[in-house]
């Protein structure tokens, strides 16, 4: 059966015409990406205050963050596919509305349990926004400007991530913890109005075509991803038997999901999609790259405080240099992609990340703060270039009718990389630090953990470069 397009007829090759108000449409998509990333980072700084306000342990209030990330990870592919079926604009508007309402409910929650439930609902809204924001670029922006649009969305994501801790700290200090959630309500309303007015209308379903959603695949994928995410959260504190059971469950769930998709009449994910080397490589590289990026976010504070003896304010200031560089590099990366193509920019980004990781592993501790900031800037700048190029490649390669699920898979691979980076790379750092502590000072032990972690990070980037080179070579051989 041919892909269904929502323009009143079936056409496997047609593209939606871009809206005349491209800047305004792109602004609404940018704000949507900003909100979703802001929701990820703004709550972290409030965990100590929440523990005190609700008289709860750190393990309990940590679910305020985990519930949000878990909702995104488990549902982002499913909501992307649902957007392909019922209309991306329609579902994106519903996601923005849900995010905004849930933000208000978070600030009004009288108990920790209700706050966690509201955060899960907020995470569902964020999953819709993340999946469909990139998917809507194809309808809202001309193809010749896709690279610039993807670069801008990457910039907004980096700004949201960088702004969250600072904005959250100011709001809590000036008001109280509910302010970190209520502050997102007016921005959500503005985004909703802009998206409603400026995004092009969805295409209508062909007469007589029945929309079929893969419920079994959706449930299997959600349970599999939830098991994996929960299994990986235990690694830094020790891999307990429960974590091993969850990991085995995730592996079994992945097998069952593959079998179910191969037999489904309208699968959630068409497994044939992974036969395209550019798409499968794009998802794999995204997971590898974000594993290394997460290592900078998780391990960096320990290195700065333990090895370089910085206080909390200094740590935050140094750590902000990474997201700032990523934000500044996104738009230039998009322009380079539009002018020279995504292949070269992808390789340049991966090469920069490999070089930055190697420098991070080799730079002497005596180089101090500059010795940390310089490779961090190279890593995060390379990440901004790679992300814009990889997103452009995937979203321009995929069939228009599958943009939602492809965008969901891109975000899923990113989230899986973040989860793996926080757990596996964190465990590696802890092991290397402890092993070195018996024969060196505490600062040298932390530095040894840092070196071991980023040597592995550099290796992962070399693997990503090999994946990119092979996929590009295979694609060139397929061309007539």
C-alpha positions in Angstrom: 0.0 0.0 0.0 1.3 3.4 -0.9 2.1 6.0 1.8 -1.0 8.0 2.8 -0.6 11.8 2.5 -3.1 14.1 4.0 -3.9 16.2 1.0 -7.0 14.3 -0.3 -5.1 11.8 -2.4 -2.4 9.2 -2.3 1.0 10.3 -3.5 4.3 8.7 -2.5 6.4 11.6 -3.7 4.6 14.8 -3.0 5.9 17.4 -0.6 3.8 19.9 1.3 4.2 23.4 0.1 6.1 25.7 2.5 4.0 28.3 4.3 4.5 31.8 3.1 5.3 33.0 6.7 8.4 30.8 7.0 10.1 33.0 9.7 7.0 32.9 12.0 6.5 29.2 11.5 10.1 28.6 12.3 9.8 30.8 15.4 6.9 28.6 16.7 9.0 25.4 16.1 12.0 27.0 17.8 10.0 27.9 20.8 8.6 24.4 21.0 12.1 23.0 21.0 13.2 25.5 23.6 10.4 24.6 25.9 11.0 20.9 25.7 14.7 21.2 26.5 14.1 23.8 29.2 11.7 21.3 30.9 14.6 18.8 30.9 17.1 21.0 32.7 15.2 23.5 34.8 14.0 21.0 37.4 17.4 19.6 38.4 18.5 22.7 40.3 15.3 22.5 42.4 15.8 19.0 43.7 17.3 20.0 47.1 14.5 22.5 47.6 11.8 19.9 46.7 13.4 17.4 49.1 13.1 20.0 51.9 9.6 21.2 50.9 8.1 17.6 50.7 10.3 16.2 53.5 11.5 13.5 51.1 14.8 11.8 50.3 17.0 12.5 47.3 16.0 9.1 45.8 12.3 10.2 46.0 12.6 13.7 44.5 14.9 12.3 41.8 11.7 10.9 40.2 10.7 14.5 39.4 13.5 14.3 36.8 13.3 10.6 36.0 9.5 10.7 35.3 10.0 13.5 32.7 12.9 11.7 30.9 11.2 8.3 31.1 8.0 9.6 29.4 10.0 11.1 26.6 12.2 8.1 26.1 9.4 5.5 26.1 6.8 7.4 24.0 8.7 9.6 21.5 8.7 7.1 18.6 5.0 6.3 19.1 3.9 9.9 19.1 6.0 10.6 16.0 4.2 7.8 14.2 0.8 9.0 15.5 1.6 12.4 14.1 2.3 10.8 10.7 -1.1 9.2 10.8 -3.5 11.8 12.2 -1.6 15.0 11.3 1.6 16.5 12.7 0.3 20.0 13.2 -2.8 18.8 15.0 -0.8 16.6 17.4 1.9 19.2 17.9 -0.7 21.7 19.1 -2.1 19.1 21.5 1.4 18.4 22.8 2.1 22.1 23.4 -1.2 22.5 25.2 -0.6 19.4 27.3 2.9 20.6 28.2 1.6 24.0 29.2 -1.3 22.6 31.3 1.0 20.1 33.0 3.5 22.9 33.8 0.8 24.8 35.6 -0.2 21.6 37.5 3.4 20.9 38.5 3.5 24.3 40.2 0.2 23.7 42.0 1.0 20.1 43.1 0.3 19.7 46.9 2.2 16.4 47.2 5.3 14.9 45.7 3.3 12.1 44.1 1.1 14.5 42.2 4.1 16.5 41.2 5.8 13.4 39.7 2.5 12.5 37.9 2.3 16.0 36.5 5.9 15.8 35.4 5.2 12.6 33.5 2.3 14.4 31.7 4.7 17.2 31.0 7.2 14.7 29.6 4.5 13.3 27.3 3.9 16.8 26.0 7.6 17.3 25.5 7.9 13.9 23.6 5.3 15.2 21.1 7.0 18.5 20.8 10.5 17.0 20.3 9.3 14.4 17.8 7.0 16.6 15.7 9.0 19.9 15.8 11.7 18.5 13.5 9.1 16.6 11.4 7.2 19.8 10.8 10.2 21.5 9.3 9.5 19.6 6.0 6.1 21.3 5.7 7.1 24.7 7.1 10.5 25.4 5.5 11.7 25.0 1.8 14.1 22.1 1.3 16.9 24.4 0.4 16.8 25.9 3.9 16.4 22.6 5.9 20.0 22.7 7.1 19.6 26.2 8.5 16.3 25.2 10.2 17.9 22.2 11.8 20.9 24.3 13.0 18.5 26.8 14.5 16.5 24.0 16.3 19.8 22.7 17.6 20.7 26.1 18.9 17.4 26.5 20.7 17.8 23.0 22.3 21.3 24.0 23.5 20.0 27.4 24.8 17.2 25.6 26.8 19.6 23.1 28.3 22.1 25.9 29.3 19.4 28.3 30.5 17.5 25.8 32.7 19.8 25.7 35.7 20.5 29.4 35.8 16.9 30.4 35.3 15.7 27.8 37.8 18.1 29.0 40.5 17.0 32.6 40.0 13.3 31.7 40.2 13.7 29.6 43.3 15.8 32.3 45.1 13.4 35.1 44.2 10.1 33.3 44.6 9.7 29.6 45.4 10.0 26.2 43.7 6.6 26.4 41.9 7.9 29.4 39.9 10.3 27.1 37.9 7.2 25.4 36.4 4.8 28.4 36.3 7.4 30.4 34.3 6.9 28.0 31.4 3.1 28.6 31.2 3.2 32.0 29.4 5.9 30.8 27.0 3.8 27.7 26.3 0.7 29.8 25.6 2.8 32.0 23.2 4.1 29.0 21.4 0.6 27.5 21.1 -0.8 30.7 19.5 2.1 31.0 17.1 2.0 27.4 16.1 -1.8 27.5 15.6 -1.6 30.6 13.4 1.6 30.0 11.4 2.1 26.3 10.8 0.6 25.0 7.6 -2.5 22.9 7.8 -2.3 19.1 7.9 -3.1 17.2 4.7 -6.4 15.4 4.7 -6.6 11.7 4.6 -7.5 10.1 1.3 -11.2 9.2 1.1 -11.8 5.6 2.2 -8.4 5.1 3.7 -8.4 3.5 7.1 -5.9 4.9 9.6 -4.3 1.9 11.5 -2.1 2.4 14.6 0.2 -0.3 15.8 -1.0 -0.7 19.4 1.0 -3.9 20.1 4.2 -2.5 18.8 3.7 0.7 20.8 3.2 -1.2 24.1 6.2 -3.5 23.4 8.5 -0.6 22.5 7.4 1.5 25.5 8.0 -1.4 28.0 11.3 -2.3 26.4 12.6 1.3 26.6 11.3 1.7 30.1 13.1 -1.5 31.2 16.3 -0.3 29.6 16.1 3.2 31.1 15.4 1.9 34.6 18.1 -0.8 34.3 20.8 1.8 33.3 19.9 4.2 36.1 21.5 1.8 38.7 25.0 1.6 37.2 26.8 4.4 38.9 25.8 3.1 42.3 26.4 -0.5 41.5 24.7 -3.0 39.1 22.2 -4.8 41.3 20.4 -8.0 40.4 17.2 -6.0 39.7 19.1 -3.9 37.1 20.4 -7.1 35.4 16.8 -8.5 35.3 15.5 -5.2 33.8 18.3 -5.3 31.2 17.5 -8.9 30.2 13.8 -7.9 30.0 14.8 -5.0 27.7 16.7 -7.4 25.4 13.8 -9.8 25.3 11.4 -7.0 24.6 13.5 -5.8 21.7 13.3 -9.2 20.2 9.6 -9.5 20.6 9.2 -6.0 19.2 11.1 -6.9 16.1 9.0 -10.0 15.6 5.8 -8.1 16.1 6.8 -5.4 13.6 7.7 -7.9 10.9 4.2 -9.3 11.1 2.2 -6.1 11.6 0.0 -4.9 8.8 0.8 -1.2 9.7 4.0 -1.4 11.9 5.0 1.4 14.2 8.5 1.2 12.7 9.1 -0.2 9.3 12.2 -2.4 9.8 13.0 -1.9 6.1 13.8 1.7 7.0 17.1 0.4 8.6 18.1 -1.0 5.2 18.9 2.6 4.2 22.6 3.1 5.2 22.2 6.8 5.8 19.2 6.3 8.2 20.6 3.4 10.2 24.0 5.1 10.4 22.3 8.4 11.5 20.6 6.7 14.4 23.7 4.8 15.5 25.9 7.9 15.3 23.5 9.9 17.3 23.6 7.4 20.1 27.4 7.3 20.1 27.8 11.0 20.0 25.3 11.8 22.8 27.0 9.1 25.0 30.2 11.3 24.9 28.3 14.5 25.3 26.6 13.2 28.4 30.0 12.2 29.8 31.0 15.9 29.8 27.8 16.8 31.7 28.1 14.0 34.3 31.9 13.7 34.8 32.8 17.4 34.2 31.6 18.6 37.6 33.5 15.9 39.5 36.7 16.8 37.6 36.3 20.5 38.2 35.5 20.3 41.9 37.7 17.2 42.8 40.7 17.7 40.6 40.7 21.5 40.0 39.2 22.4 43.4 36.6 24.9 42.1 33.6 25.9 44.1 30.0 25.4 42.9 29.6 28.8 41.3 32.9 28.4 39.4 31.9 24.8 38.3 28.6 26.2 36.9 30.4 29.0 35.1 32.9 26.7 33.5 30.3 24.1 32.6 28.2 26.7 30.8 30.9 27.2 28.2 29.9 24.0 26.5 26.2 24.8 25.9 27.1 28.4 24.9 29.4 27.2 22.2 26.8 24.6 21.0 24.2 27.4 20.8 26.5 29.7 18.9 27.6 27.0 16.4 24.2 25.7 15.5 23.1 28.4 13.0 26.5 28.7 11.2 26.5 24.9 10.9 23.1 25.0 9.2 24.3 27.6 6.7 27.4 25.4 5.8 25.1 22.4 5.3 22.8 24.3 2.9 25.8 25.5 1.0 28.2 22.5 0.9 26.0 19.6 1.9 25.7 17.5 5.0 28.3 14.8 4.4 31.4 17.0 4.9 29.8 18.8 7.9 29.0 15.5 9.5 32.7 14.3 9.2 34.0 17.7 10.4 31.7 17.5 13.5 32.7 13.9 14.3 36.4 14.7 13.7 36.2 17.7 16.1 34.6 15.5 18.8 37.2 12.8 18.4 40.0 15.4 18.7 38.4 17.1 21.6 37.9 13.9 23.5 41.5 12.9 22.9 42.8 16.3 24.1 40.6 16.0 27.2 42.2 12.6 27.9 45.8 13.7 27.3 45.9 17.3 28.7 48.0 17.5 31.9 46.2 18.5 35.1 48.6 21.4 35.5 46.9 23.2 32.6 44.0 23.9 35.0 40.8 25.5 33.8 42.0 26.4 30.3 43.0 22.8 29.8 39.4 21.8 30.5 37.6 24.5 28.6 39.6 24.2 25.4 38.7 20.6 24.6 35.2 21.0 25.9 34.6 23.8 23.4 36.0 21.6 20.6 33.7 18.7 21.7 30.5 20.8 22.0 31.2 22.8 18.8 31.7 19.5 16.9 28.5 18.2 18.4 26.5 21.2 17.2 27.9 20.7 13.6 27.2 16.9 13.7 23.7 17.2 15.1 22.6 19.8 12.5 24.1 17.7 9.6 22.8 14.4 10.8 19.3 15.7 11.5 19.3 17.2 8.0 20.5 14.0 6.4 17.8 11.8 8.1 14.9 14.2 7.6 15.7 14.8 3.9 16.3 11.1 3.2 13.1 9.7 4.7 9.8 9.6 2.9 7.6 12.5 3.8 4.9 10.2 5.2 7.4 8.8 7.7 9.0 12.1 9.0 7.3 11.8 12.3 8.6 8.4 13.2 12.0 9.2 11.8 12.2 12.3 14.0 11.1 10.2 17.0 13.8 7.7 16.3 16.4 10.5 16.1 15.3 11.8 19.5 15.1 8.3 20.9 18.7 7.5 19.8 19.8 10.8 21.4 18.0 9.9 24.7 19.4 6.4 24.7 22.9 7.8 24.3 22.3 10.2 27.2 21.1 7.4 29.4 24.0 5.2 28.5 26.5 8.0 28.9 25.2 8.9 32.3 25.4 5.2 33.5 28.2 3.4 31.6 30.6 6.3 31.3 29.8 7.3 34.9 30.6 3.7 36.0 33.9 3.8 34.0 34.9 7.1 35.6 34.1 5.8 39.1 36.0 2.6 38.6 39.1 4.3 37.1 39.1 6.9 39.9 38.9 4.3 42.7 41.6 2.1 41.1 43.9 5.1 40.9 43.1 6.4 44.4 45.3 3.7 46.1 48.5 5.0 44.7 47.8 8.7 44.0 46.3 11.8 45.6 42.5 12.4 45.4 43.0 15.1 42.7 45.2 12.8 40.6 42.7 9.9 41.1 39.8 12.1 39.7 42.1 13.1 36.8 42.9 9.5 36.1 39.2 8.7 35.9 38.7 11.6 33.5 41.5 10.4 31.3 40.1 6.9 31.1 36.6 8.0 30.3 37.6 10.3 27.5 40.0 7.8 25.9 36.9 5.6 25.6 35.0 8.7 24.3 37.6 9.3 21.6 37.4 5.6 20.6 33.6 5.9 20.3 34.0 8.9 18.0 36.5 7.0 15.8 33.8 4.3 15.5 31.2 6.9 14.6 33.6 8.3 11.9 33.9 4.8 10.5 30.2 4.4 10.5 29.7 7.7 8.7 32.4 6.9 6.1 30.9 3.4 5.4 27.3 4.7 5.1 28.3 7.5 2.8 30.4 5.1 0.6 27.5 2.6 0.4 25.1 5.4 -0.6 27.4 6.7 -3.3 27.7 3.1 -4.7 23.9 2.9 -4.9 23.5 6.1 -6.9 23.1 5.5 -10.7 
